């Protein structure tokens, strides 16, 4: 996706000339900046950083003798060294230990320069910049390099509080560490942060928690990359300098973003396994302002480590000429504010320390703390998810032309034929029903009369209900292409920090679509709900927008931070479910799970970084038994056989996007040109896939996935509960070992017994 900007020319010129005249770029003061609190004047705060009488932070690791117990949860103990504020977590049953600093057993072998040694032993790293000079570069450092010291150390009943002071760069950062029943939590207190002349960009708090070098043990870093991926421990790896750093809930289009091509982070989690112990980290508060940062061994020191990188400011591009694209990069003048920034670390031991054990911890967190209720009742058969396309448009010489795909009466015939073939459990998502079809957004109602209008849709939904088939209408409220809903891009469009309206550039000459301010599209959805209800729709299927896109809005009428946008989208989903009875969305960020009943087209892929060892179904392990989910549409598969097997391995239900057999030539359409949609051509594949999915997954629809592993090259095993396993063989030859036989390119269901 490319973004095109509409610039305020006058403001841009003022900004540009101000930068030239000032020489050192006071542009941040002219722009105003972000959403949060103003940066304090350095003169006012300089007196707060007098190091006289303070004990400066020393290089090296804390000695075990200096740790004292400050909290006991029954299962865990928390010990702290009050001279460094480093801590240890001890499992009381096994004696296993997790440190907030590098493992002393291997520290003498560390080969990074001393500056980075000091950073790696510091309880926090900060990145900062002189934001007043747009030419300045950012710097990363810890306590030692900044003549840092501890202030206001205070033990409390369940942990301790402390403030880290960095006098050289004039920062004060108060934090809290608390021990709970089965986790330890670190928290930054934003309200107490003090800045001087420099601007804080991000903080890594206790970045080396649970870190371990690669010394021959079975170990890996778990990343929330796509459906999940692993960086296996290795002493020697290709391109060792590479690290992973991505925003939780995806990139914010209102700021500068590198085009990494990586999958969006939908789950605010990461973890490390080393030998027979590990941990899962859950970013439990402030996650819209967090990145997940991971450094495999050799990238930044010998250790494999992963941490939360808390964002306070981001770069953005200040354009000064729309025609030439000239401009410069700078930073927001105000830091991001949020009520809390917290990361929980759940220590794990033995079999619970693998990625299936980590997924269980996250699933339990979603159930008990985020209100995600497990599936209560299921039918005998698995569901088939059918996306029906109504219409789209193609570019014409003078005007776009309408391409009809499926009328409401044709949709009735399509569903009846599938039902008569024995597929009685379906869920329908009807897309392209709005005026001018699939690629047009804004003013969804009434249903386009060329498809049957409102009356035709009511009749179709009533027919589907007679077969106990729910119907959702597909919508994408985050874009507007036609100015309907009283939308005017200058007034109601999503604006970035430079004050420009963001647009999604379309293909083949179609006009760009304006991104809509979240507070505006909240009003539109609310006003549309009665229309959905009057048609009898069972819910809205929110596609590629709400539940996915979290962009800061700098539109003065509708200003919203990332956390505000998460709240707006959560309210929309909640209201939709309350009014209509259900809601669905595709490949959502997991903050949406408590308000939707189905996750459509959930990713099963990863980002193909060279340091990634393998993709895993972490998201699917978390979701199975909580929500129904599919992978991408089956008739879009590149390798139909292997991807069908992957769907079964991942516990996903079949999904197809279809049209009438009498549809216009959609290969000329803006959005559907590469799809083969004629349902007549796919009936055989649908019957076969549905039967195979039913065979494997019908008995375990409510079951949690409790295990997943590779038992041989290209042979995967997924375990449900204690006694149901599905073994998938992707090889061209049969698999036959330990009493398990799986034909080539096939799967086998194993009931009862124990794992070999």
C-alpha positions in Angstrom: 0.0 0.0 0.0 1.3 3.5 -0.9 0.3 6.7 0.9 -0.3 9.9 -0.9 -0.5 13.2 1.0 -2.5 16.4 0.5 -0.3 19.1 2.0 -1.1 22.5 3.5 1.2 24.5 1.1 1.2 27.6 3.2 2.1 25.8 6.4 4.7 23.8 4.6 6.5 26.9 3.2 6.4 28.6 6.6 7.9 25.5 8.2 10.6 25.2 5.5 11.7 28.9 5.7 11.6 28.8 9.5 14.1 25.9 9.4 16.4 27.7 7.0 16.4 30.9 9.1 16.8 29.3 12.4 19.6 27.1 11.1 19.2 24.6 13.9 15.6 23.6 13.0 13.1 24.9 15.5 10.5 23.3 13.4 9.1 21.2 16.2 8.1 24.3 18.0 6.3 25.6 14.9 4.5 22.4 14.2 3.4 21.8 17.8 4.0 18.1 17.7 2.0 15.2 19.0 -0.6 14.1 21.5 0.7 14.4 25.1 2.5 16.7 27.4 4.9 19.5 26.5 8.7 19.0 26.8 9.9 20.9 29.9 12.4 23.7 29.5 15.9 22.5 30.1 16.7 25.5 32.3 13.8 24.7 34.6 14.9 21.1 35.1 18.7 21.3 35.1 18.8 21.8 38.9 17.1 18.5 39.4 20.2 16.6 38.1 22.9 17.5 40.6 24.9 14.2 41.1 26.7 15.5 44.1 26.3 13.1 47.1 24.9 10.4 44.8 26.4 7.0 44.2 27.0 6.7 40.5 25.9 3.5 38.8 28.9 1.1 38.4 29.9 -1.1 35.5 29.5 -4.9 35.8 27.0 -7.3 37.0 25.5 -7.4 40.5 26.8 -10.0 43.0 24.4 -12.7 44.2 25.2 -11.8 47.8 23.7 -8.3 47.3 20.1 -9.6 46.6 17.5 -9.5 49.3 13.9 -10.9 49.1 11.3 -8.2 48.9 8.2 -10.3 47.9 6.7 -13.8 48.0 3.7 -14.8 46.0 3.5 -18.4 47.2 4.8 -19.8 44.0 7.5 -17.2 43.3 10.0 -15.1 45.2 11.3 -11.7 44.1 14.8 -10.6 45.2 16.4 -7.2 44.4 19.8 -5.7 44.6 19.0 -2.2 45.9 22.3 -0.8 44.6 21.5 -1.6 41.0 17.7 -2.2 41.0 18.3 -5.4 39.2 16.1 -8.3 40.4 15.8 -12.1 40.4 12.6 -14.2 40.2 12.9 -17.7 41.8 10.4 -20.6 41.3 10.0 -21.9 44.9 9.3 -25.5 43.8 12.2 -26.0 41.5 14.7 -23.3 42.4 14.8 -22.1 38.8 16.0 -18.5 38.5 15.2 -15.7 36.0 17.5 -12.6 36.1 16.9 -9.1 34.9 20.5 -8.9 33.7 22.9 -11.1 31.6 23.8 -14.6 32.9 27.0 -14.2 35.0 28.2 -17.7 34.0 28.8 -16.4 30.4 29.5 -12.7 30.9 33.3 -13.0 30.9 33.1 -14.3 27.3 31.1 -11.3 26.1 33.0 -9.6 23.2 31.0 -6.4 22.5 32.7 -3.1 23.1 32.7 -1.7 26.6 30.0 0.9 25.8 27.6 -1.8 24.8 28.7 -4.0 27.7 27.6 -1.1 29.9 24.3 -0.8 28.1 23.6 -4.5 28.3 24.1 -4.5 32.1 22.0 -1.4 32.6 18.5 -1.9 34.0 17.2 0.4 31.2 18.4 1.7 27.8 17.1 5.0 26.5 17.2 6.4 23.0 17.1 10.2 22.7 17.6 13.0 20.2 17.9 16.8 20.0 14.5 17.2 18.4 15.1 21.0 17.9 17.7 20.1 15.3 16.2 18.0 12.5 19.7 17.1 11.3 20.6 15.5 14.6 20.9 11.7 15.0 19.5 9.6 17.9 21.7 8.1 20.6 21.1 4.9 22.6 22.7 4.7 26.1 22.2 3.3 29.6 22.9 4.5 33.1 26.6 4.0 33.2 27.3 6.0 30.0 25.2 8.9 31.4 26.7 9.1 34.9 23.4 7.7 36.2 22.3 6.8 39.7 19.3 5.5 41.6 16.9 7.8 43.4 14.0 7.2 45.8 14.5 3.4 46.0 11.6 2.1 48.1 10.7 -1.5 48.9 6.9 -2.2 49.1 4.9 -5.2 50.1 4.9 -6.8 46.7 8.0 -5.3 45.1 9.9 -2.1 44.9 9.9 1.4 43.3 12.9 3.3 42.0 13.7 6.3 39.8 16.6 6.1 37.3 18.4 9.4 36.9 20.6 10.1 33.9 22.1 13.5 34.7 24.3 13.8 31.6 21.2 13.9 29.3 18.8 15.2 32.0 16.2 12.4 32.3 14.4 11.0 35.3 12.4 7.8 34.8 10.4 6.3 37.7 9.5 2.7 37.5 7.8 0.0 39.6 8.4 -3.7 39.9 5.7 -5.9 41.4 5.4 -9.7 42.0 2.0 -11.3 41.5 0.8 -14.9 41.9 2.5 -16.3 38.7 4.3 -13.3 37.1 6.5 -10.3 37.7 5.4 -7.0 36.3 7.6 -4.0 35.3 5.9 -0.6 34.9 7.0 2.9 33.8 5.3 5.8 35.5 4.9 8.3 32.7 3.5 11.0 34.9 6.9 11.2 36.8 9.2 11.3 33.8 11.4 14.5 33.6 13.1 15.6 30.4 15.7 18.4 29.9 16.8 19.8 26.6 16.9 16.5 24.8 13.8 14.5 23.7 13.2 10.9 24.8 12.4 8.6 21.9 12.1 5.2 23.6 12.9 3.2 26.7 13.9 -0.5 27.0 13.2 -1.5 30.7 15.1 -4.5 31.9 15.9 -5.5 28.3 18.0 -8.6 29.2 15.4 -10.2 31.4 15.6 -14.0 30.9 18.3 -13.6 28.2 20.6 -16.5 27.5 23.6 -17.0 25.0 23.6 -19.9 22.5 25.6 -22.6 24.2 24.2 -25.7 22.7 20.9 -25.9 24.5 17.5 -26.2 22.9 16.2 -22.6 22.9 14.5 -20.0 20.9 13.0 -16.5 20.9 9.2 -16.5 20.2 8.1 -13.5 18.1 4.5 -12.4 17.5 5.4 -12.1 13.8 2.3 -13.0 11.7 0.8 -16.2 13.2 4.1 -16.6 15.2 7.7 -17.4 14.5 10.8 -18.7 16.2 14.4 -17.6 16.2 16.2 -20.7 17.3 19.4 -20.3 19.3 22.5 -20.6 17.2 26.1 -19.7 17.8 26.8 -18.8 14.2 24.1 -17.3 12.0 23.9 -15.5 8.7 24.0 -11.7 8.9 24.4 -11.6 12.7 23.9 -7.8 13.0 20.1 -8.0 12.1 17.5 -7.4 14.8 13.7 -7.4 14.9 11.8 -4.2 15.9 8.1 -3.8 15.0 5.2 -1.8 16.4 2.5 -3.7 18.4 -0.8 -3.4 16.4 1.1 -2.4 13.3 2.6 0.7 11.8 1.1 4.1 12.5 0.6 5.7 9.1 0.7 9.2 10.6 4.4 8.8 11.2 7.4 7.7 9.1 7.6 4.0 8.6 10.3 1.9 7.1 8.9 -0.4 4.4 10.1 -3.6 6.0 7.3 -5.8 4.5 6.9 -7.5 7.8 3.6 -8.9 9.1 1.7 -6.8 11.6 2.0 -7.7 15.3 -1.6 -8.6 16.4 -0.6 -10.1 19.8 1.3 -8.0 22.4 3.5 -10.9 23.4 7.0 -12.4 23.0 9.0 -15.0 24.9 12.2 -16.9 25.3 12.8 -20.6 25.9 16.3 -21.8 27.0 16.7 -25.5 27.9 14.0 -26.5 30.4 12.9 -23.0 31.4 11.5 -19.9 29.7 9.1 -17.1 30.0 6.2 -15.4 28.2 6.0 -11.6 28.2 2.6 -10.0 27.8 2.5 -6.2 27.2 -0.6 -5.7 29.4 -1.0 -1.9 29.4 0.1 0.8 27.0 0.6 -1.7 24.2 -0.4 0.8 21.4 2.8 2.7 22.3 5.1 -0.4 22.4 7.4 -2.2 20.0 8.7 -5.7 20.3 12.5 -5.7 20.0 14.5 -8.9 19.6 18.2 -9.5 19.2 19.4 -13.0 18.4 22.9 -13.9 19.6 25.6 -12.0 17.8 23.4 -9.1 16.9 23.9 -7.1 20.2 26.1 -9.2 22.4 26.3 -13.0 22.9 22.9 -13.3 24.5 19.6 -14.0 22.8 17.2 -11.3 24.2 13.8 -9.8 23.6 12.2 -6.8 25.2 9.4 -4.2 25.1 10.6 -1.0 23.5 8.4 1.8 24.9 7.8 4.6 22.3 7.6 8.2 23.3 8.2 10.0 20.0 8.4 9.0 16.4 9.9 10.4 13.2 7.7 11.9 10.6 8.2 13.5 7.2 7.5 17.2 6.9 6.9 17.8 3.2 7.5 21.3 1.8 6.5 20.7 -1.8 3.8 18.3 -3.0 5.0 18.6 -6.6 8.7 17.8 -6.0 8.3 15.7 -2.8 10.9 17.8 -1.0 10.9 17.9 2.8 12.8 16.7 5.8 12.4 14.2 8.7 12.0 15.4 12.2 10.3 14.3 15.5 7.2 15.2 17.3 7.6 17.9 20.0 5.4 16.2 22.5 5.9 12.7 24.0 3.1 10.1 23.8 1.1 9.8 27.0 -0.7 6.8 28.2 -2.2 5.9 31.6 0.2 3.0 32.1 3.0 1.1 30.5 3.4 -2.4 31.9 4.9 -5.7 30.8 4.3 -9.0 32.6 6.9 -11.8 32.6 5.4 -15.3 33.3 8.2 -17.7 34.3 7.7 -21.2 32.8 9.4 -24.5 33.5 9.8 -27.9 31.9 7.2 -28.8 29.3 5.2 -25.6 30.0 8.2 -23.6 28.7 7.6 -24.4 25.0 5.6 -22.2 22.6 2.4 -24.2 23.3 2.9 -23.6 27.0 3.4 -19.9 26.3 0.2 -19.9 24.2 -1.7 -21.4 27.1 -0.5 -18.6 29.4 -1.7 -16.0 26.9 -5.1 -17.8 26.4 -5.6 -17.9 30.1 -4.8 -14.2 30.3 -7.4 -13.4 27.5 -10.1 -15.5 29.3 -9.6 -14.3 32.9 -8.4 -10.7 32.4 -9.7 -9.6 28.9 -13.1 -11.1 29.1 -12.7 -13.4 26.1 -15.2 -16.2 26.7 -14.6 -19.7 25.4 -16.9 -21.3 22.9 -20.0 -22.6 24.7 -21.9 -24.7 22.3 -21.0 -26.1 18.9 -22.8 -28.1 16.3 -22.0 -31.6 15.0 -20.2 -30.3 11.8 -17.6 -27.7 11.3 -18.7 -24.4 9.7 -18.0 -23.4 6.1 -17.4 -19.7 5.6 -18.7 -18.3 2.3 -17.9 -14.8 1.1 -20.3 -13.8 -1.6 -19.3 -10.9 -3.9 -22.1 -8.7 -5.1 -20.4 -6.3 -7.5 -17.4 -4.2 -8.3 -16.5 -1.5 -10.8 -14.0 -1.2 -13.7 -12.3 1.9 -15.1 -14.1 3.3 -18.1 -13.2 5.9 -20.7 -15.3 8.6 -19.2 -16.8 6.9 -16.1 -16.4 3.7 -14.1 -18.5 0.8 -15.2 -20.5 -1.4 -12.9 -19.7 -5.2 -12.9 -22.4 -7.3 -11.4 -21.2 -10.6 -9.7 -24.0 -12.0 -7.7 -27.6 -10.7 -7.2 -29.4 -11.5 -4.0 -31.6 -14.1 -5.9 -28.4 -15.7 -7.4 -26.9 -15.8 -3.9 -29.9 -17.7 -2.7 -29.4 -20.3 -5.5 -25.7 -20.5 -4.6 -26.3 -21.3 -1.0 -29.1 -23.7 -1.7 -26.9 -25.8 -4.0 -24.1 -26.0 -1.3 -26.7 -26.9 1.3 -28.2 -29.6 -0.9 -24.7 -31.1 -1.2 -24.7 -31.9 2.5 -23.0 -28.7 3.8 -25.6 -27.6 6.3 -23.5 -25.4 8.6 -22.4 -22.2 6.9 -21.7 -18.6 7.7 -22.2 -16.0 4.9 -20.4 -12.7 4.4 -22.0 -10.7 1.7 -19.5 -8.1 0.2 -19.9 -5.6 -2.6 -23.6 -5.1 -1.8 -23.2 -1.3 -1.4 -23.7 1.3 -4.1 -21.1 0.6 -6.9 -19.8 -2.5 -5.2 -16.7 -3.9 -3.6 -14.2 -1.0 -4.2 -16.5 1.8 -3.2 -16.7 2.9 0.4 -19.0 5.5 2.1 -22.8 5.7 2.1 -23.3 1.9 2.2 -27.1 2.1 2.3 -29.4 1.3 0.6 -28.3 -2.0 -1.0 -27.6 -1.4 -4.6 -30.8 -1.9 -6.5 -29.0 -3.7 -9.4 -28.4 -6.5 -6.9 -32.0 -6.6 -5.6 -32.0 -3.6 -3.3 -33.0 -3.7 0.3 -36.0 -5.9 -0.4 -33.8 -8.4 -2.2 -31.3 -8.5 0.6 -34.1 -9.0 3.2 -35.4 -11.9 1.2 -32.0 -13.5 0.9 -31.3 -13.2 4.6 -34.7 -14.6 5.5 -34.0 -17.6 3.2 -30.6 -18.2 4.8 -32.2 -18.0 8.2 -34.7 -20.6 7.2 -31.6 -22.9 6.9 -30.1 -21.7 10.2 -27.4 -19.9 8.2 -26.3 -16.5 9.6 -25.5 -13.6 7.2 -23.1 -10.8 7.8 -22.7 -7.7 5.6 -19.1 -6.8 4.8 -18.0 -3.2 5.3 -14.8 -1.1 5.5 -15.5 2.1 7.3 -11.9 3.3 7.6 -11.9 4.5 3.9 -14.2 6.8 2.0 -14.1 6.9 -1.8 -17.2 8.9 -2.7 -17.8 11.6 -0.2 -21.1 10.0 1.0 -22.0 10.0 4.7 -21.5 13.8 4.6 -17.7 13.1 4.5 -15.4 15.8 3.2 -11.8 14.8 3.1 -10.5 18.3 4.2 -12.7 18.3 7.3 -13.1 14.6 8.1 -10.0 12.9 6.8 -7.3 11.3 8.9 -4.4 13.7 9.2 -0.7 12.9 10.0 1.6 15.0 12.2 2.4 17.3 9.3 -1.3 18.1 8.9 -1.8 16.2 5.6 -4.7 13.9 4.8 -3.7 10.3 4.3 -4.9 8.4 1.3 -4.7 4.8 0.1 -3.6 4.8 -3.5 -5.7 2.5 -5.6 -4.7 0.4 -8.6 -5.2 0.9 -12.3 -6.0 4.6 -12.1 -8.9 4.4 -9.6 -9.2 7.5 -7.5 -7.4 7.4 -4.2 -9.5 6.6 -1.1 -9.2 9.0 1.9 -8.6 7.5 5.3 -11.4 8.5 7.6 -10.9 10.0 11.1 -11.8 7.3 13.7 -14.1 9.5 15.6 -16.0 10.3 12.3 -16.3 6.7 11.3 -17.6 5.8 14.8 -20.5 8.2 14.2 -21.2 6.6 10.8 -21.2 3.0 12.0 -23.5 4.1 14.9 -26.0 5.7 12.5 -25.9 2.7 10.1 -26.7 0.0 12.7 -30.4 0.4 12.4 -30.2 -0.1 8.7 -28.3 -3.4 9.2 -30.9 -4.4 11.7 -33.8 -3.6 9.4 -32.4 -6.0 6.8 -32.1 -8.8 9.3 -28.3 -9.0 9.2 -26.8 -11.1 11.9 -23.8 -8.8 12.2 -21.2 -6.7 10.4 -18.1 -8.3 9.0 -15.5 -5.6 9.4 -12.9 -6.1 6.7 -9.3 -4.6 6.5 -9.9 -1.7 8.9 -11.6 -1.7 12.2 -9.8 -4.1 14.5 -6.6 -3.8 12.3 -5.6 -0.2 11.6 -4.4 1.9 14.5 -3.3 5.3 13.2 -2.9 8.5 15.3 -5.3 11.2 14.1 -4.0 14.8 14.1 -7.2 16.2 12.6 -8.1 19.1 15.0 -11.8 18.2 14.9 -11.3 14.5 15.9 -7.8 14.3 17.5 -7.1 10.8 18.7 -4.0 9.0 20.0 -3.3 5.3 19.2 -4.8 4.3 22.5 -7.9 6.4 21.8 -8.3 4.6 18.4 -8.1 1.2 20.1 -10.9 2.4 22.4 -13.0 3.8 19.6 -12.7 0.5 17.6 -13.6 -1.5 20.7 -16.7 0.6 21.3 -17.8 0.1 17.7 -17.4 -3.7 17.9 -19.2 -3.8 21.2 -22.1 -1.6 20.0 -22.4 -3.7 16.8 -22.5 -6.9 18.7 -25.1 -5.5 21.2 -27.4 -4.2 18.4 -27.1 -7.0 15.9 -26.1 -10.0 18.0 -22.6 -10.6 16.6 -19.6 -9.2 14.8 -16.7 -10.6 12.8 -13.5 -9.1 11.5 -10.5 -10.4 9.6 -6.9 -11.0 10.9 -7.6 -8.7 13.9 -5.4 -7.3 16.6 -6.2 -9.2 19.7 -7.7 -6.3 21.6 -10.8 -7.0 19.5 -11.3 -10.6 20.6 -13.8 -10.0 23.4 -16.2 -8.3 21.0 -16.1 -10.5 17.9 -17.2 -14.1 17.4 -15.2 -15.0 14.4 -11.7 -14.2 13.1 -11.7 -14.4 9.3 -8.7 -14.9 7.1 -6.2 -15.1 10.0 -2.7 -15.0 8.8 -0.7 -18.3 8.7 2.5 -16.7 7.4 5.5 -14.9 8.8 7.9 -12.2 7.5 10.8 -14.3 6.1 13.5 -12.5 7.9 16.8 -14.3 7.4 17.1 -14.9 11.2 13.7 -16.6 11.5 14.0 -20.4 11.8 10.3 -21.4 11.3 6.7 -20.2 11.4 4.4 -21.7 14.0 0.6 -21.5 14.6 1.0 -19.6 17.9 -2.1 -17.4 17.2 -4.1 -20.4 16.3 -3.1 -22.3 19.4 -4.2 -19.4 21.5 -7.6 -19.0 19.6 -8.8 -22.6 19.2 -11.7 -23.2 21.6 -12.1 -19.4 22.0 -13.1 -18.2 18.6 -13.8 -19.8 15.2 -11.2 -18.8 12.6 -10.2 -19.4 9.0 -7.0 -18.9 7.0 -7.2 -17.1 3.7 -9.8 -18.1 1.1 -9.1 -21.5 -0.2 -9.6 -20.5 -3.9 -6.7 -18.1 -3.6 -4.2 -20.8 -2.6 -1.0 -21.1 -4.6 -0.4 -24.7 -3.6 -3.9 -26.0 -2.9 -2.9 -29.4 -1.4 -0.2 -28.2 1.0 -2.3 -25.2 2.1 -5.3 -27.5 2.8 -3.0 -29.6 5.0 -1.8 -26.5 6.8 -5.4 -25.4 7.4 -6.0 -28.7 9.1 -2.7 -28.6 11.0 -3.6 -25.1 12.3 -7.2 -26.1 13.3 -8.8 -23.6 10.8 -12.1 -24.0 9.1 -12.6 -23.7 5.3 -13.5 -20.4 3.6 -14.2 -19.5 0.0 -14.9 -16.3 -1.9 -17.6 -16.9 -4.5 -19.9 -15.4 -7.1 -22.7 -16.4 -9.3 -22.0 -18.4 -12.4 -23.6 -15.6 -14.4 -21.3 -12.8 -13.1 -19.7 -10.2 -15.4 -16.0 -10.5 -16.2 -14.4 -9.5 -12.9 -10.9 -9.7 -14.3 -11.5 -6.1 -15.4 -12.5 -5.0 -11.9 -10.5 -2.7 -9.6 -10.2 -5.1 -6.6 -11.2 -8.7 -7.7 -9.3 -9.0 -11.0 -7.2 -11.9 -9.8 -9.9 -14.0 -8.2 -11.6 -17.1 -9.7 -15.0 -16.7 -8.1 -17.5 -18.8 -10.1 -19.0 -21.1 -7.5 -19.8 -23.8 -10.1 -16.0 -24.2 -10.8 -15.3 -24.7 -7.1 -18.1 -27.0 -5.9 -16.0 -30.2 -6.1 -13.1 -28.6 -4.1 -15.5 -27.3 -1.6 -17.2 -30.7 -1.0 -13.8 -32.4 -0.7 -12.2 -29.8 1.6 -15.3 -29.6 3.8 -15.4 -33.4 4.2 -11.8 -33.6 5.1 -12.0 -30.7 7.6 -15.0 -32.3 9.2 -13.2 -35.6 9.5 -10.3 -33.9 11.3 -11.8 -31.0 13.3 -15.4 -31.7 14.0 -14.7 -33.7 17.2 -12.5 -30.9 18.7 -14.3 -27.7 17.9 -14.4 -26.7 21.6 -11.1 -28.2 22.5 -7.9 -26.1 23.2 -4.8 -27.0 21.3 -2.4 -28.2 24.0 0.6 -29.2 21.9 2.3 -28.6 18.6 5.6 -30.0 17.4 7.6 -31.2 14.5 8.1 -35.0 14.9 10.1 -35.5 11.6 11.1 -33.2 8.7 7.9 -31.8 7.2 5.7 -33.8 9.6 3.7 -31.8 12.2 1.6 -33.0 15.1 -1.1 -30.9 16.7 -2.6 -32.1 20.0 -6.1 -31.3 21.4 -6.7 -31.9 25.1 -5.0 -35.1 26.3 -6.0 -37.7 23.7 -6.6 -36.4 20.2 -3.8 -35.8 17.8 -3.6 -34.8 14.1 -0.4 -35.7 12.3 0.2 -33.9 9.0 2.7 -35.2 6.5 3.8 -32.7 3.9 6.3 -35.0 2.3 6.0 -36.8 -1.0 6.7 -40.1 0.8 4.7 -41.9 3.5 5.5 -41.4 7.1 5.6 -44.6 9.2 7.2 -44.5 12.6 6.4 -45.3 16.3 3.1 -46.9 15.2 2.0 -43.8 13.3 1.3 -44.1 9.6 0.5 -41.1 7.5 0.3 -41.3 3.7 2.2 -38.8 1.6 0.6 -35.4 1.4 -2.1 -36.4 3.9 -3.0 -36.4 7.6 -4.0 -39.0 10.2 -6.2 -38.6 13.3 -4.9 -40.5 16.4 -7.3 -40.9 19.3 -6.1 -42.0 22.7 -2.7 -43.3 23.7 0.4 -41.3 24.6 2.9 -39.5 22.5 5.9 -41.5 21.4 
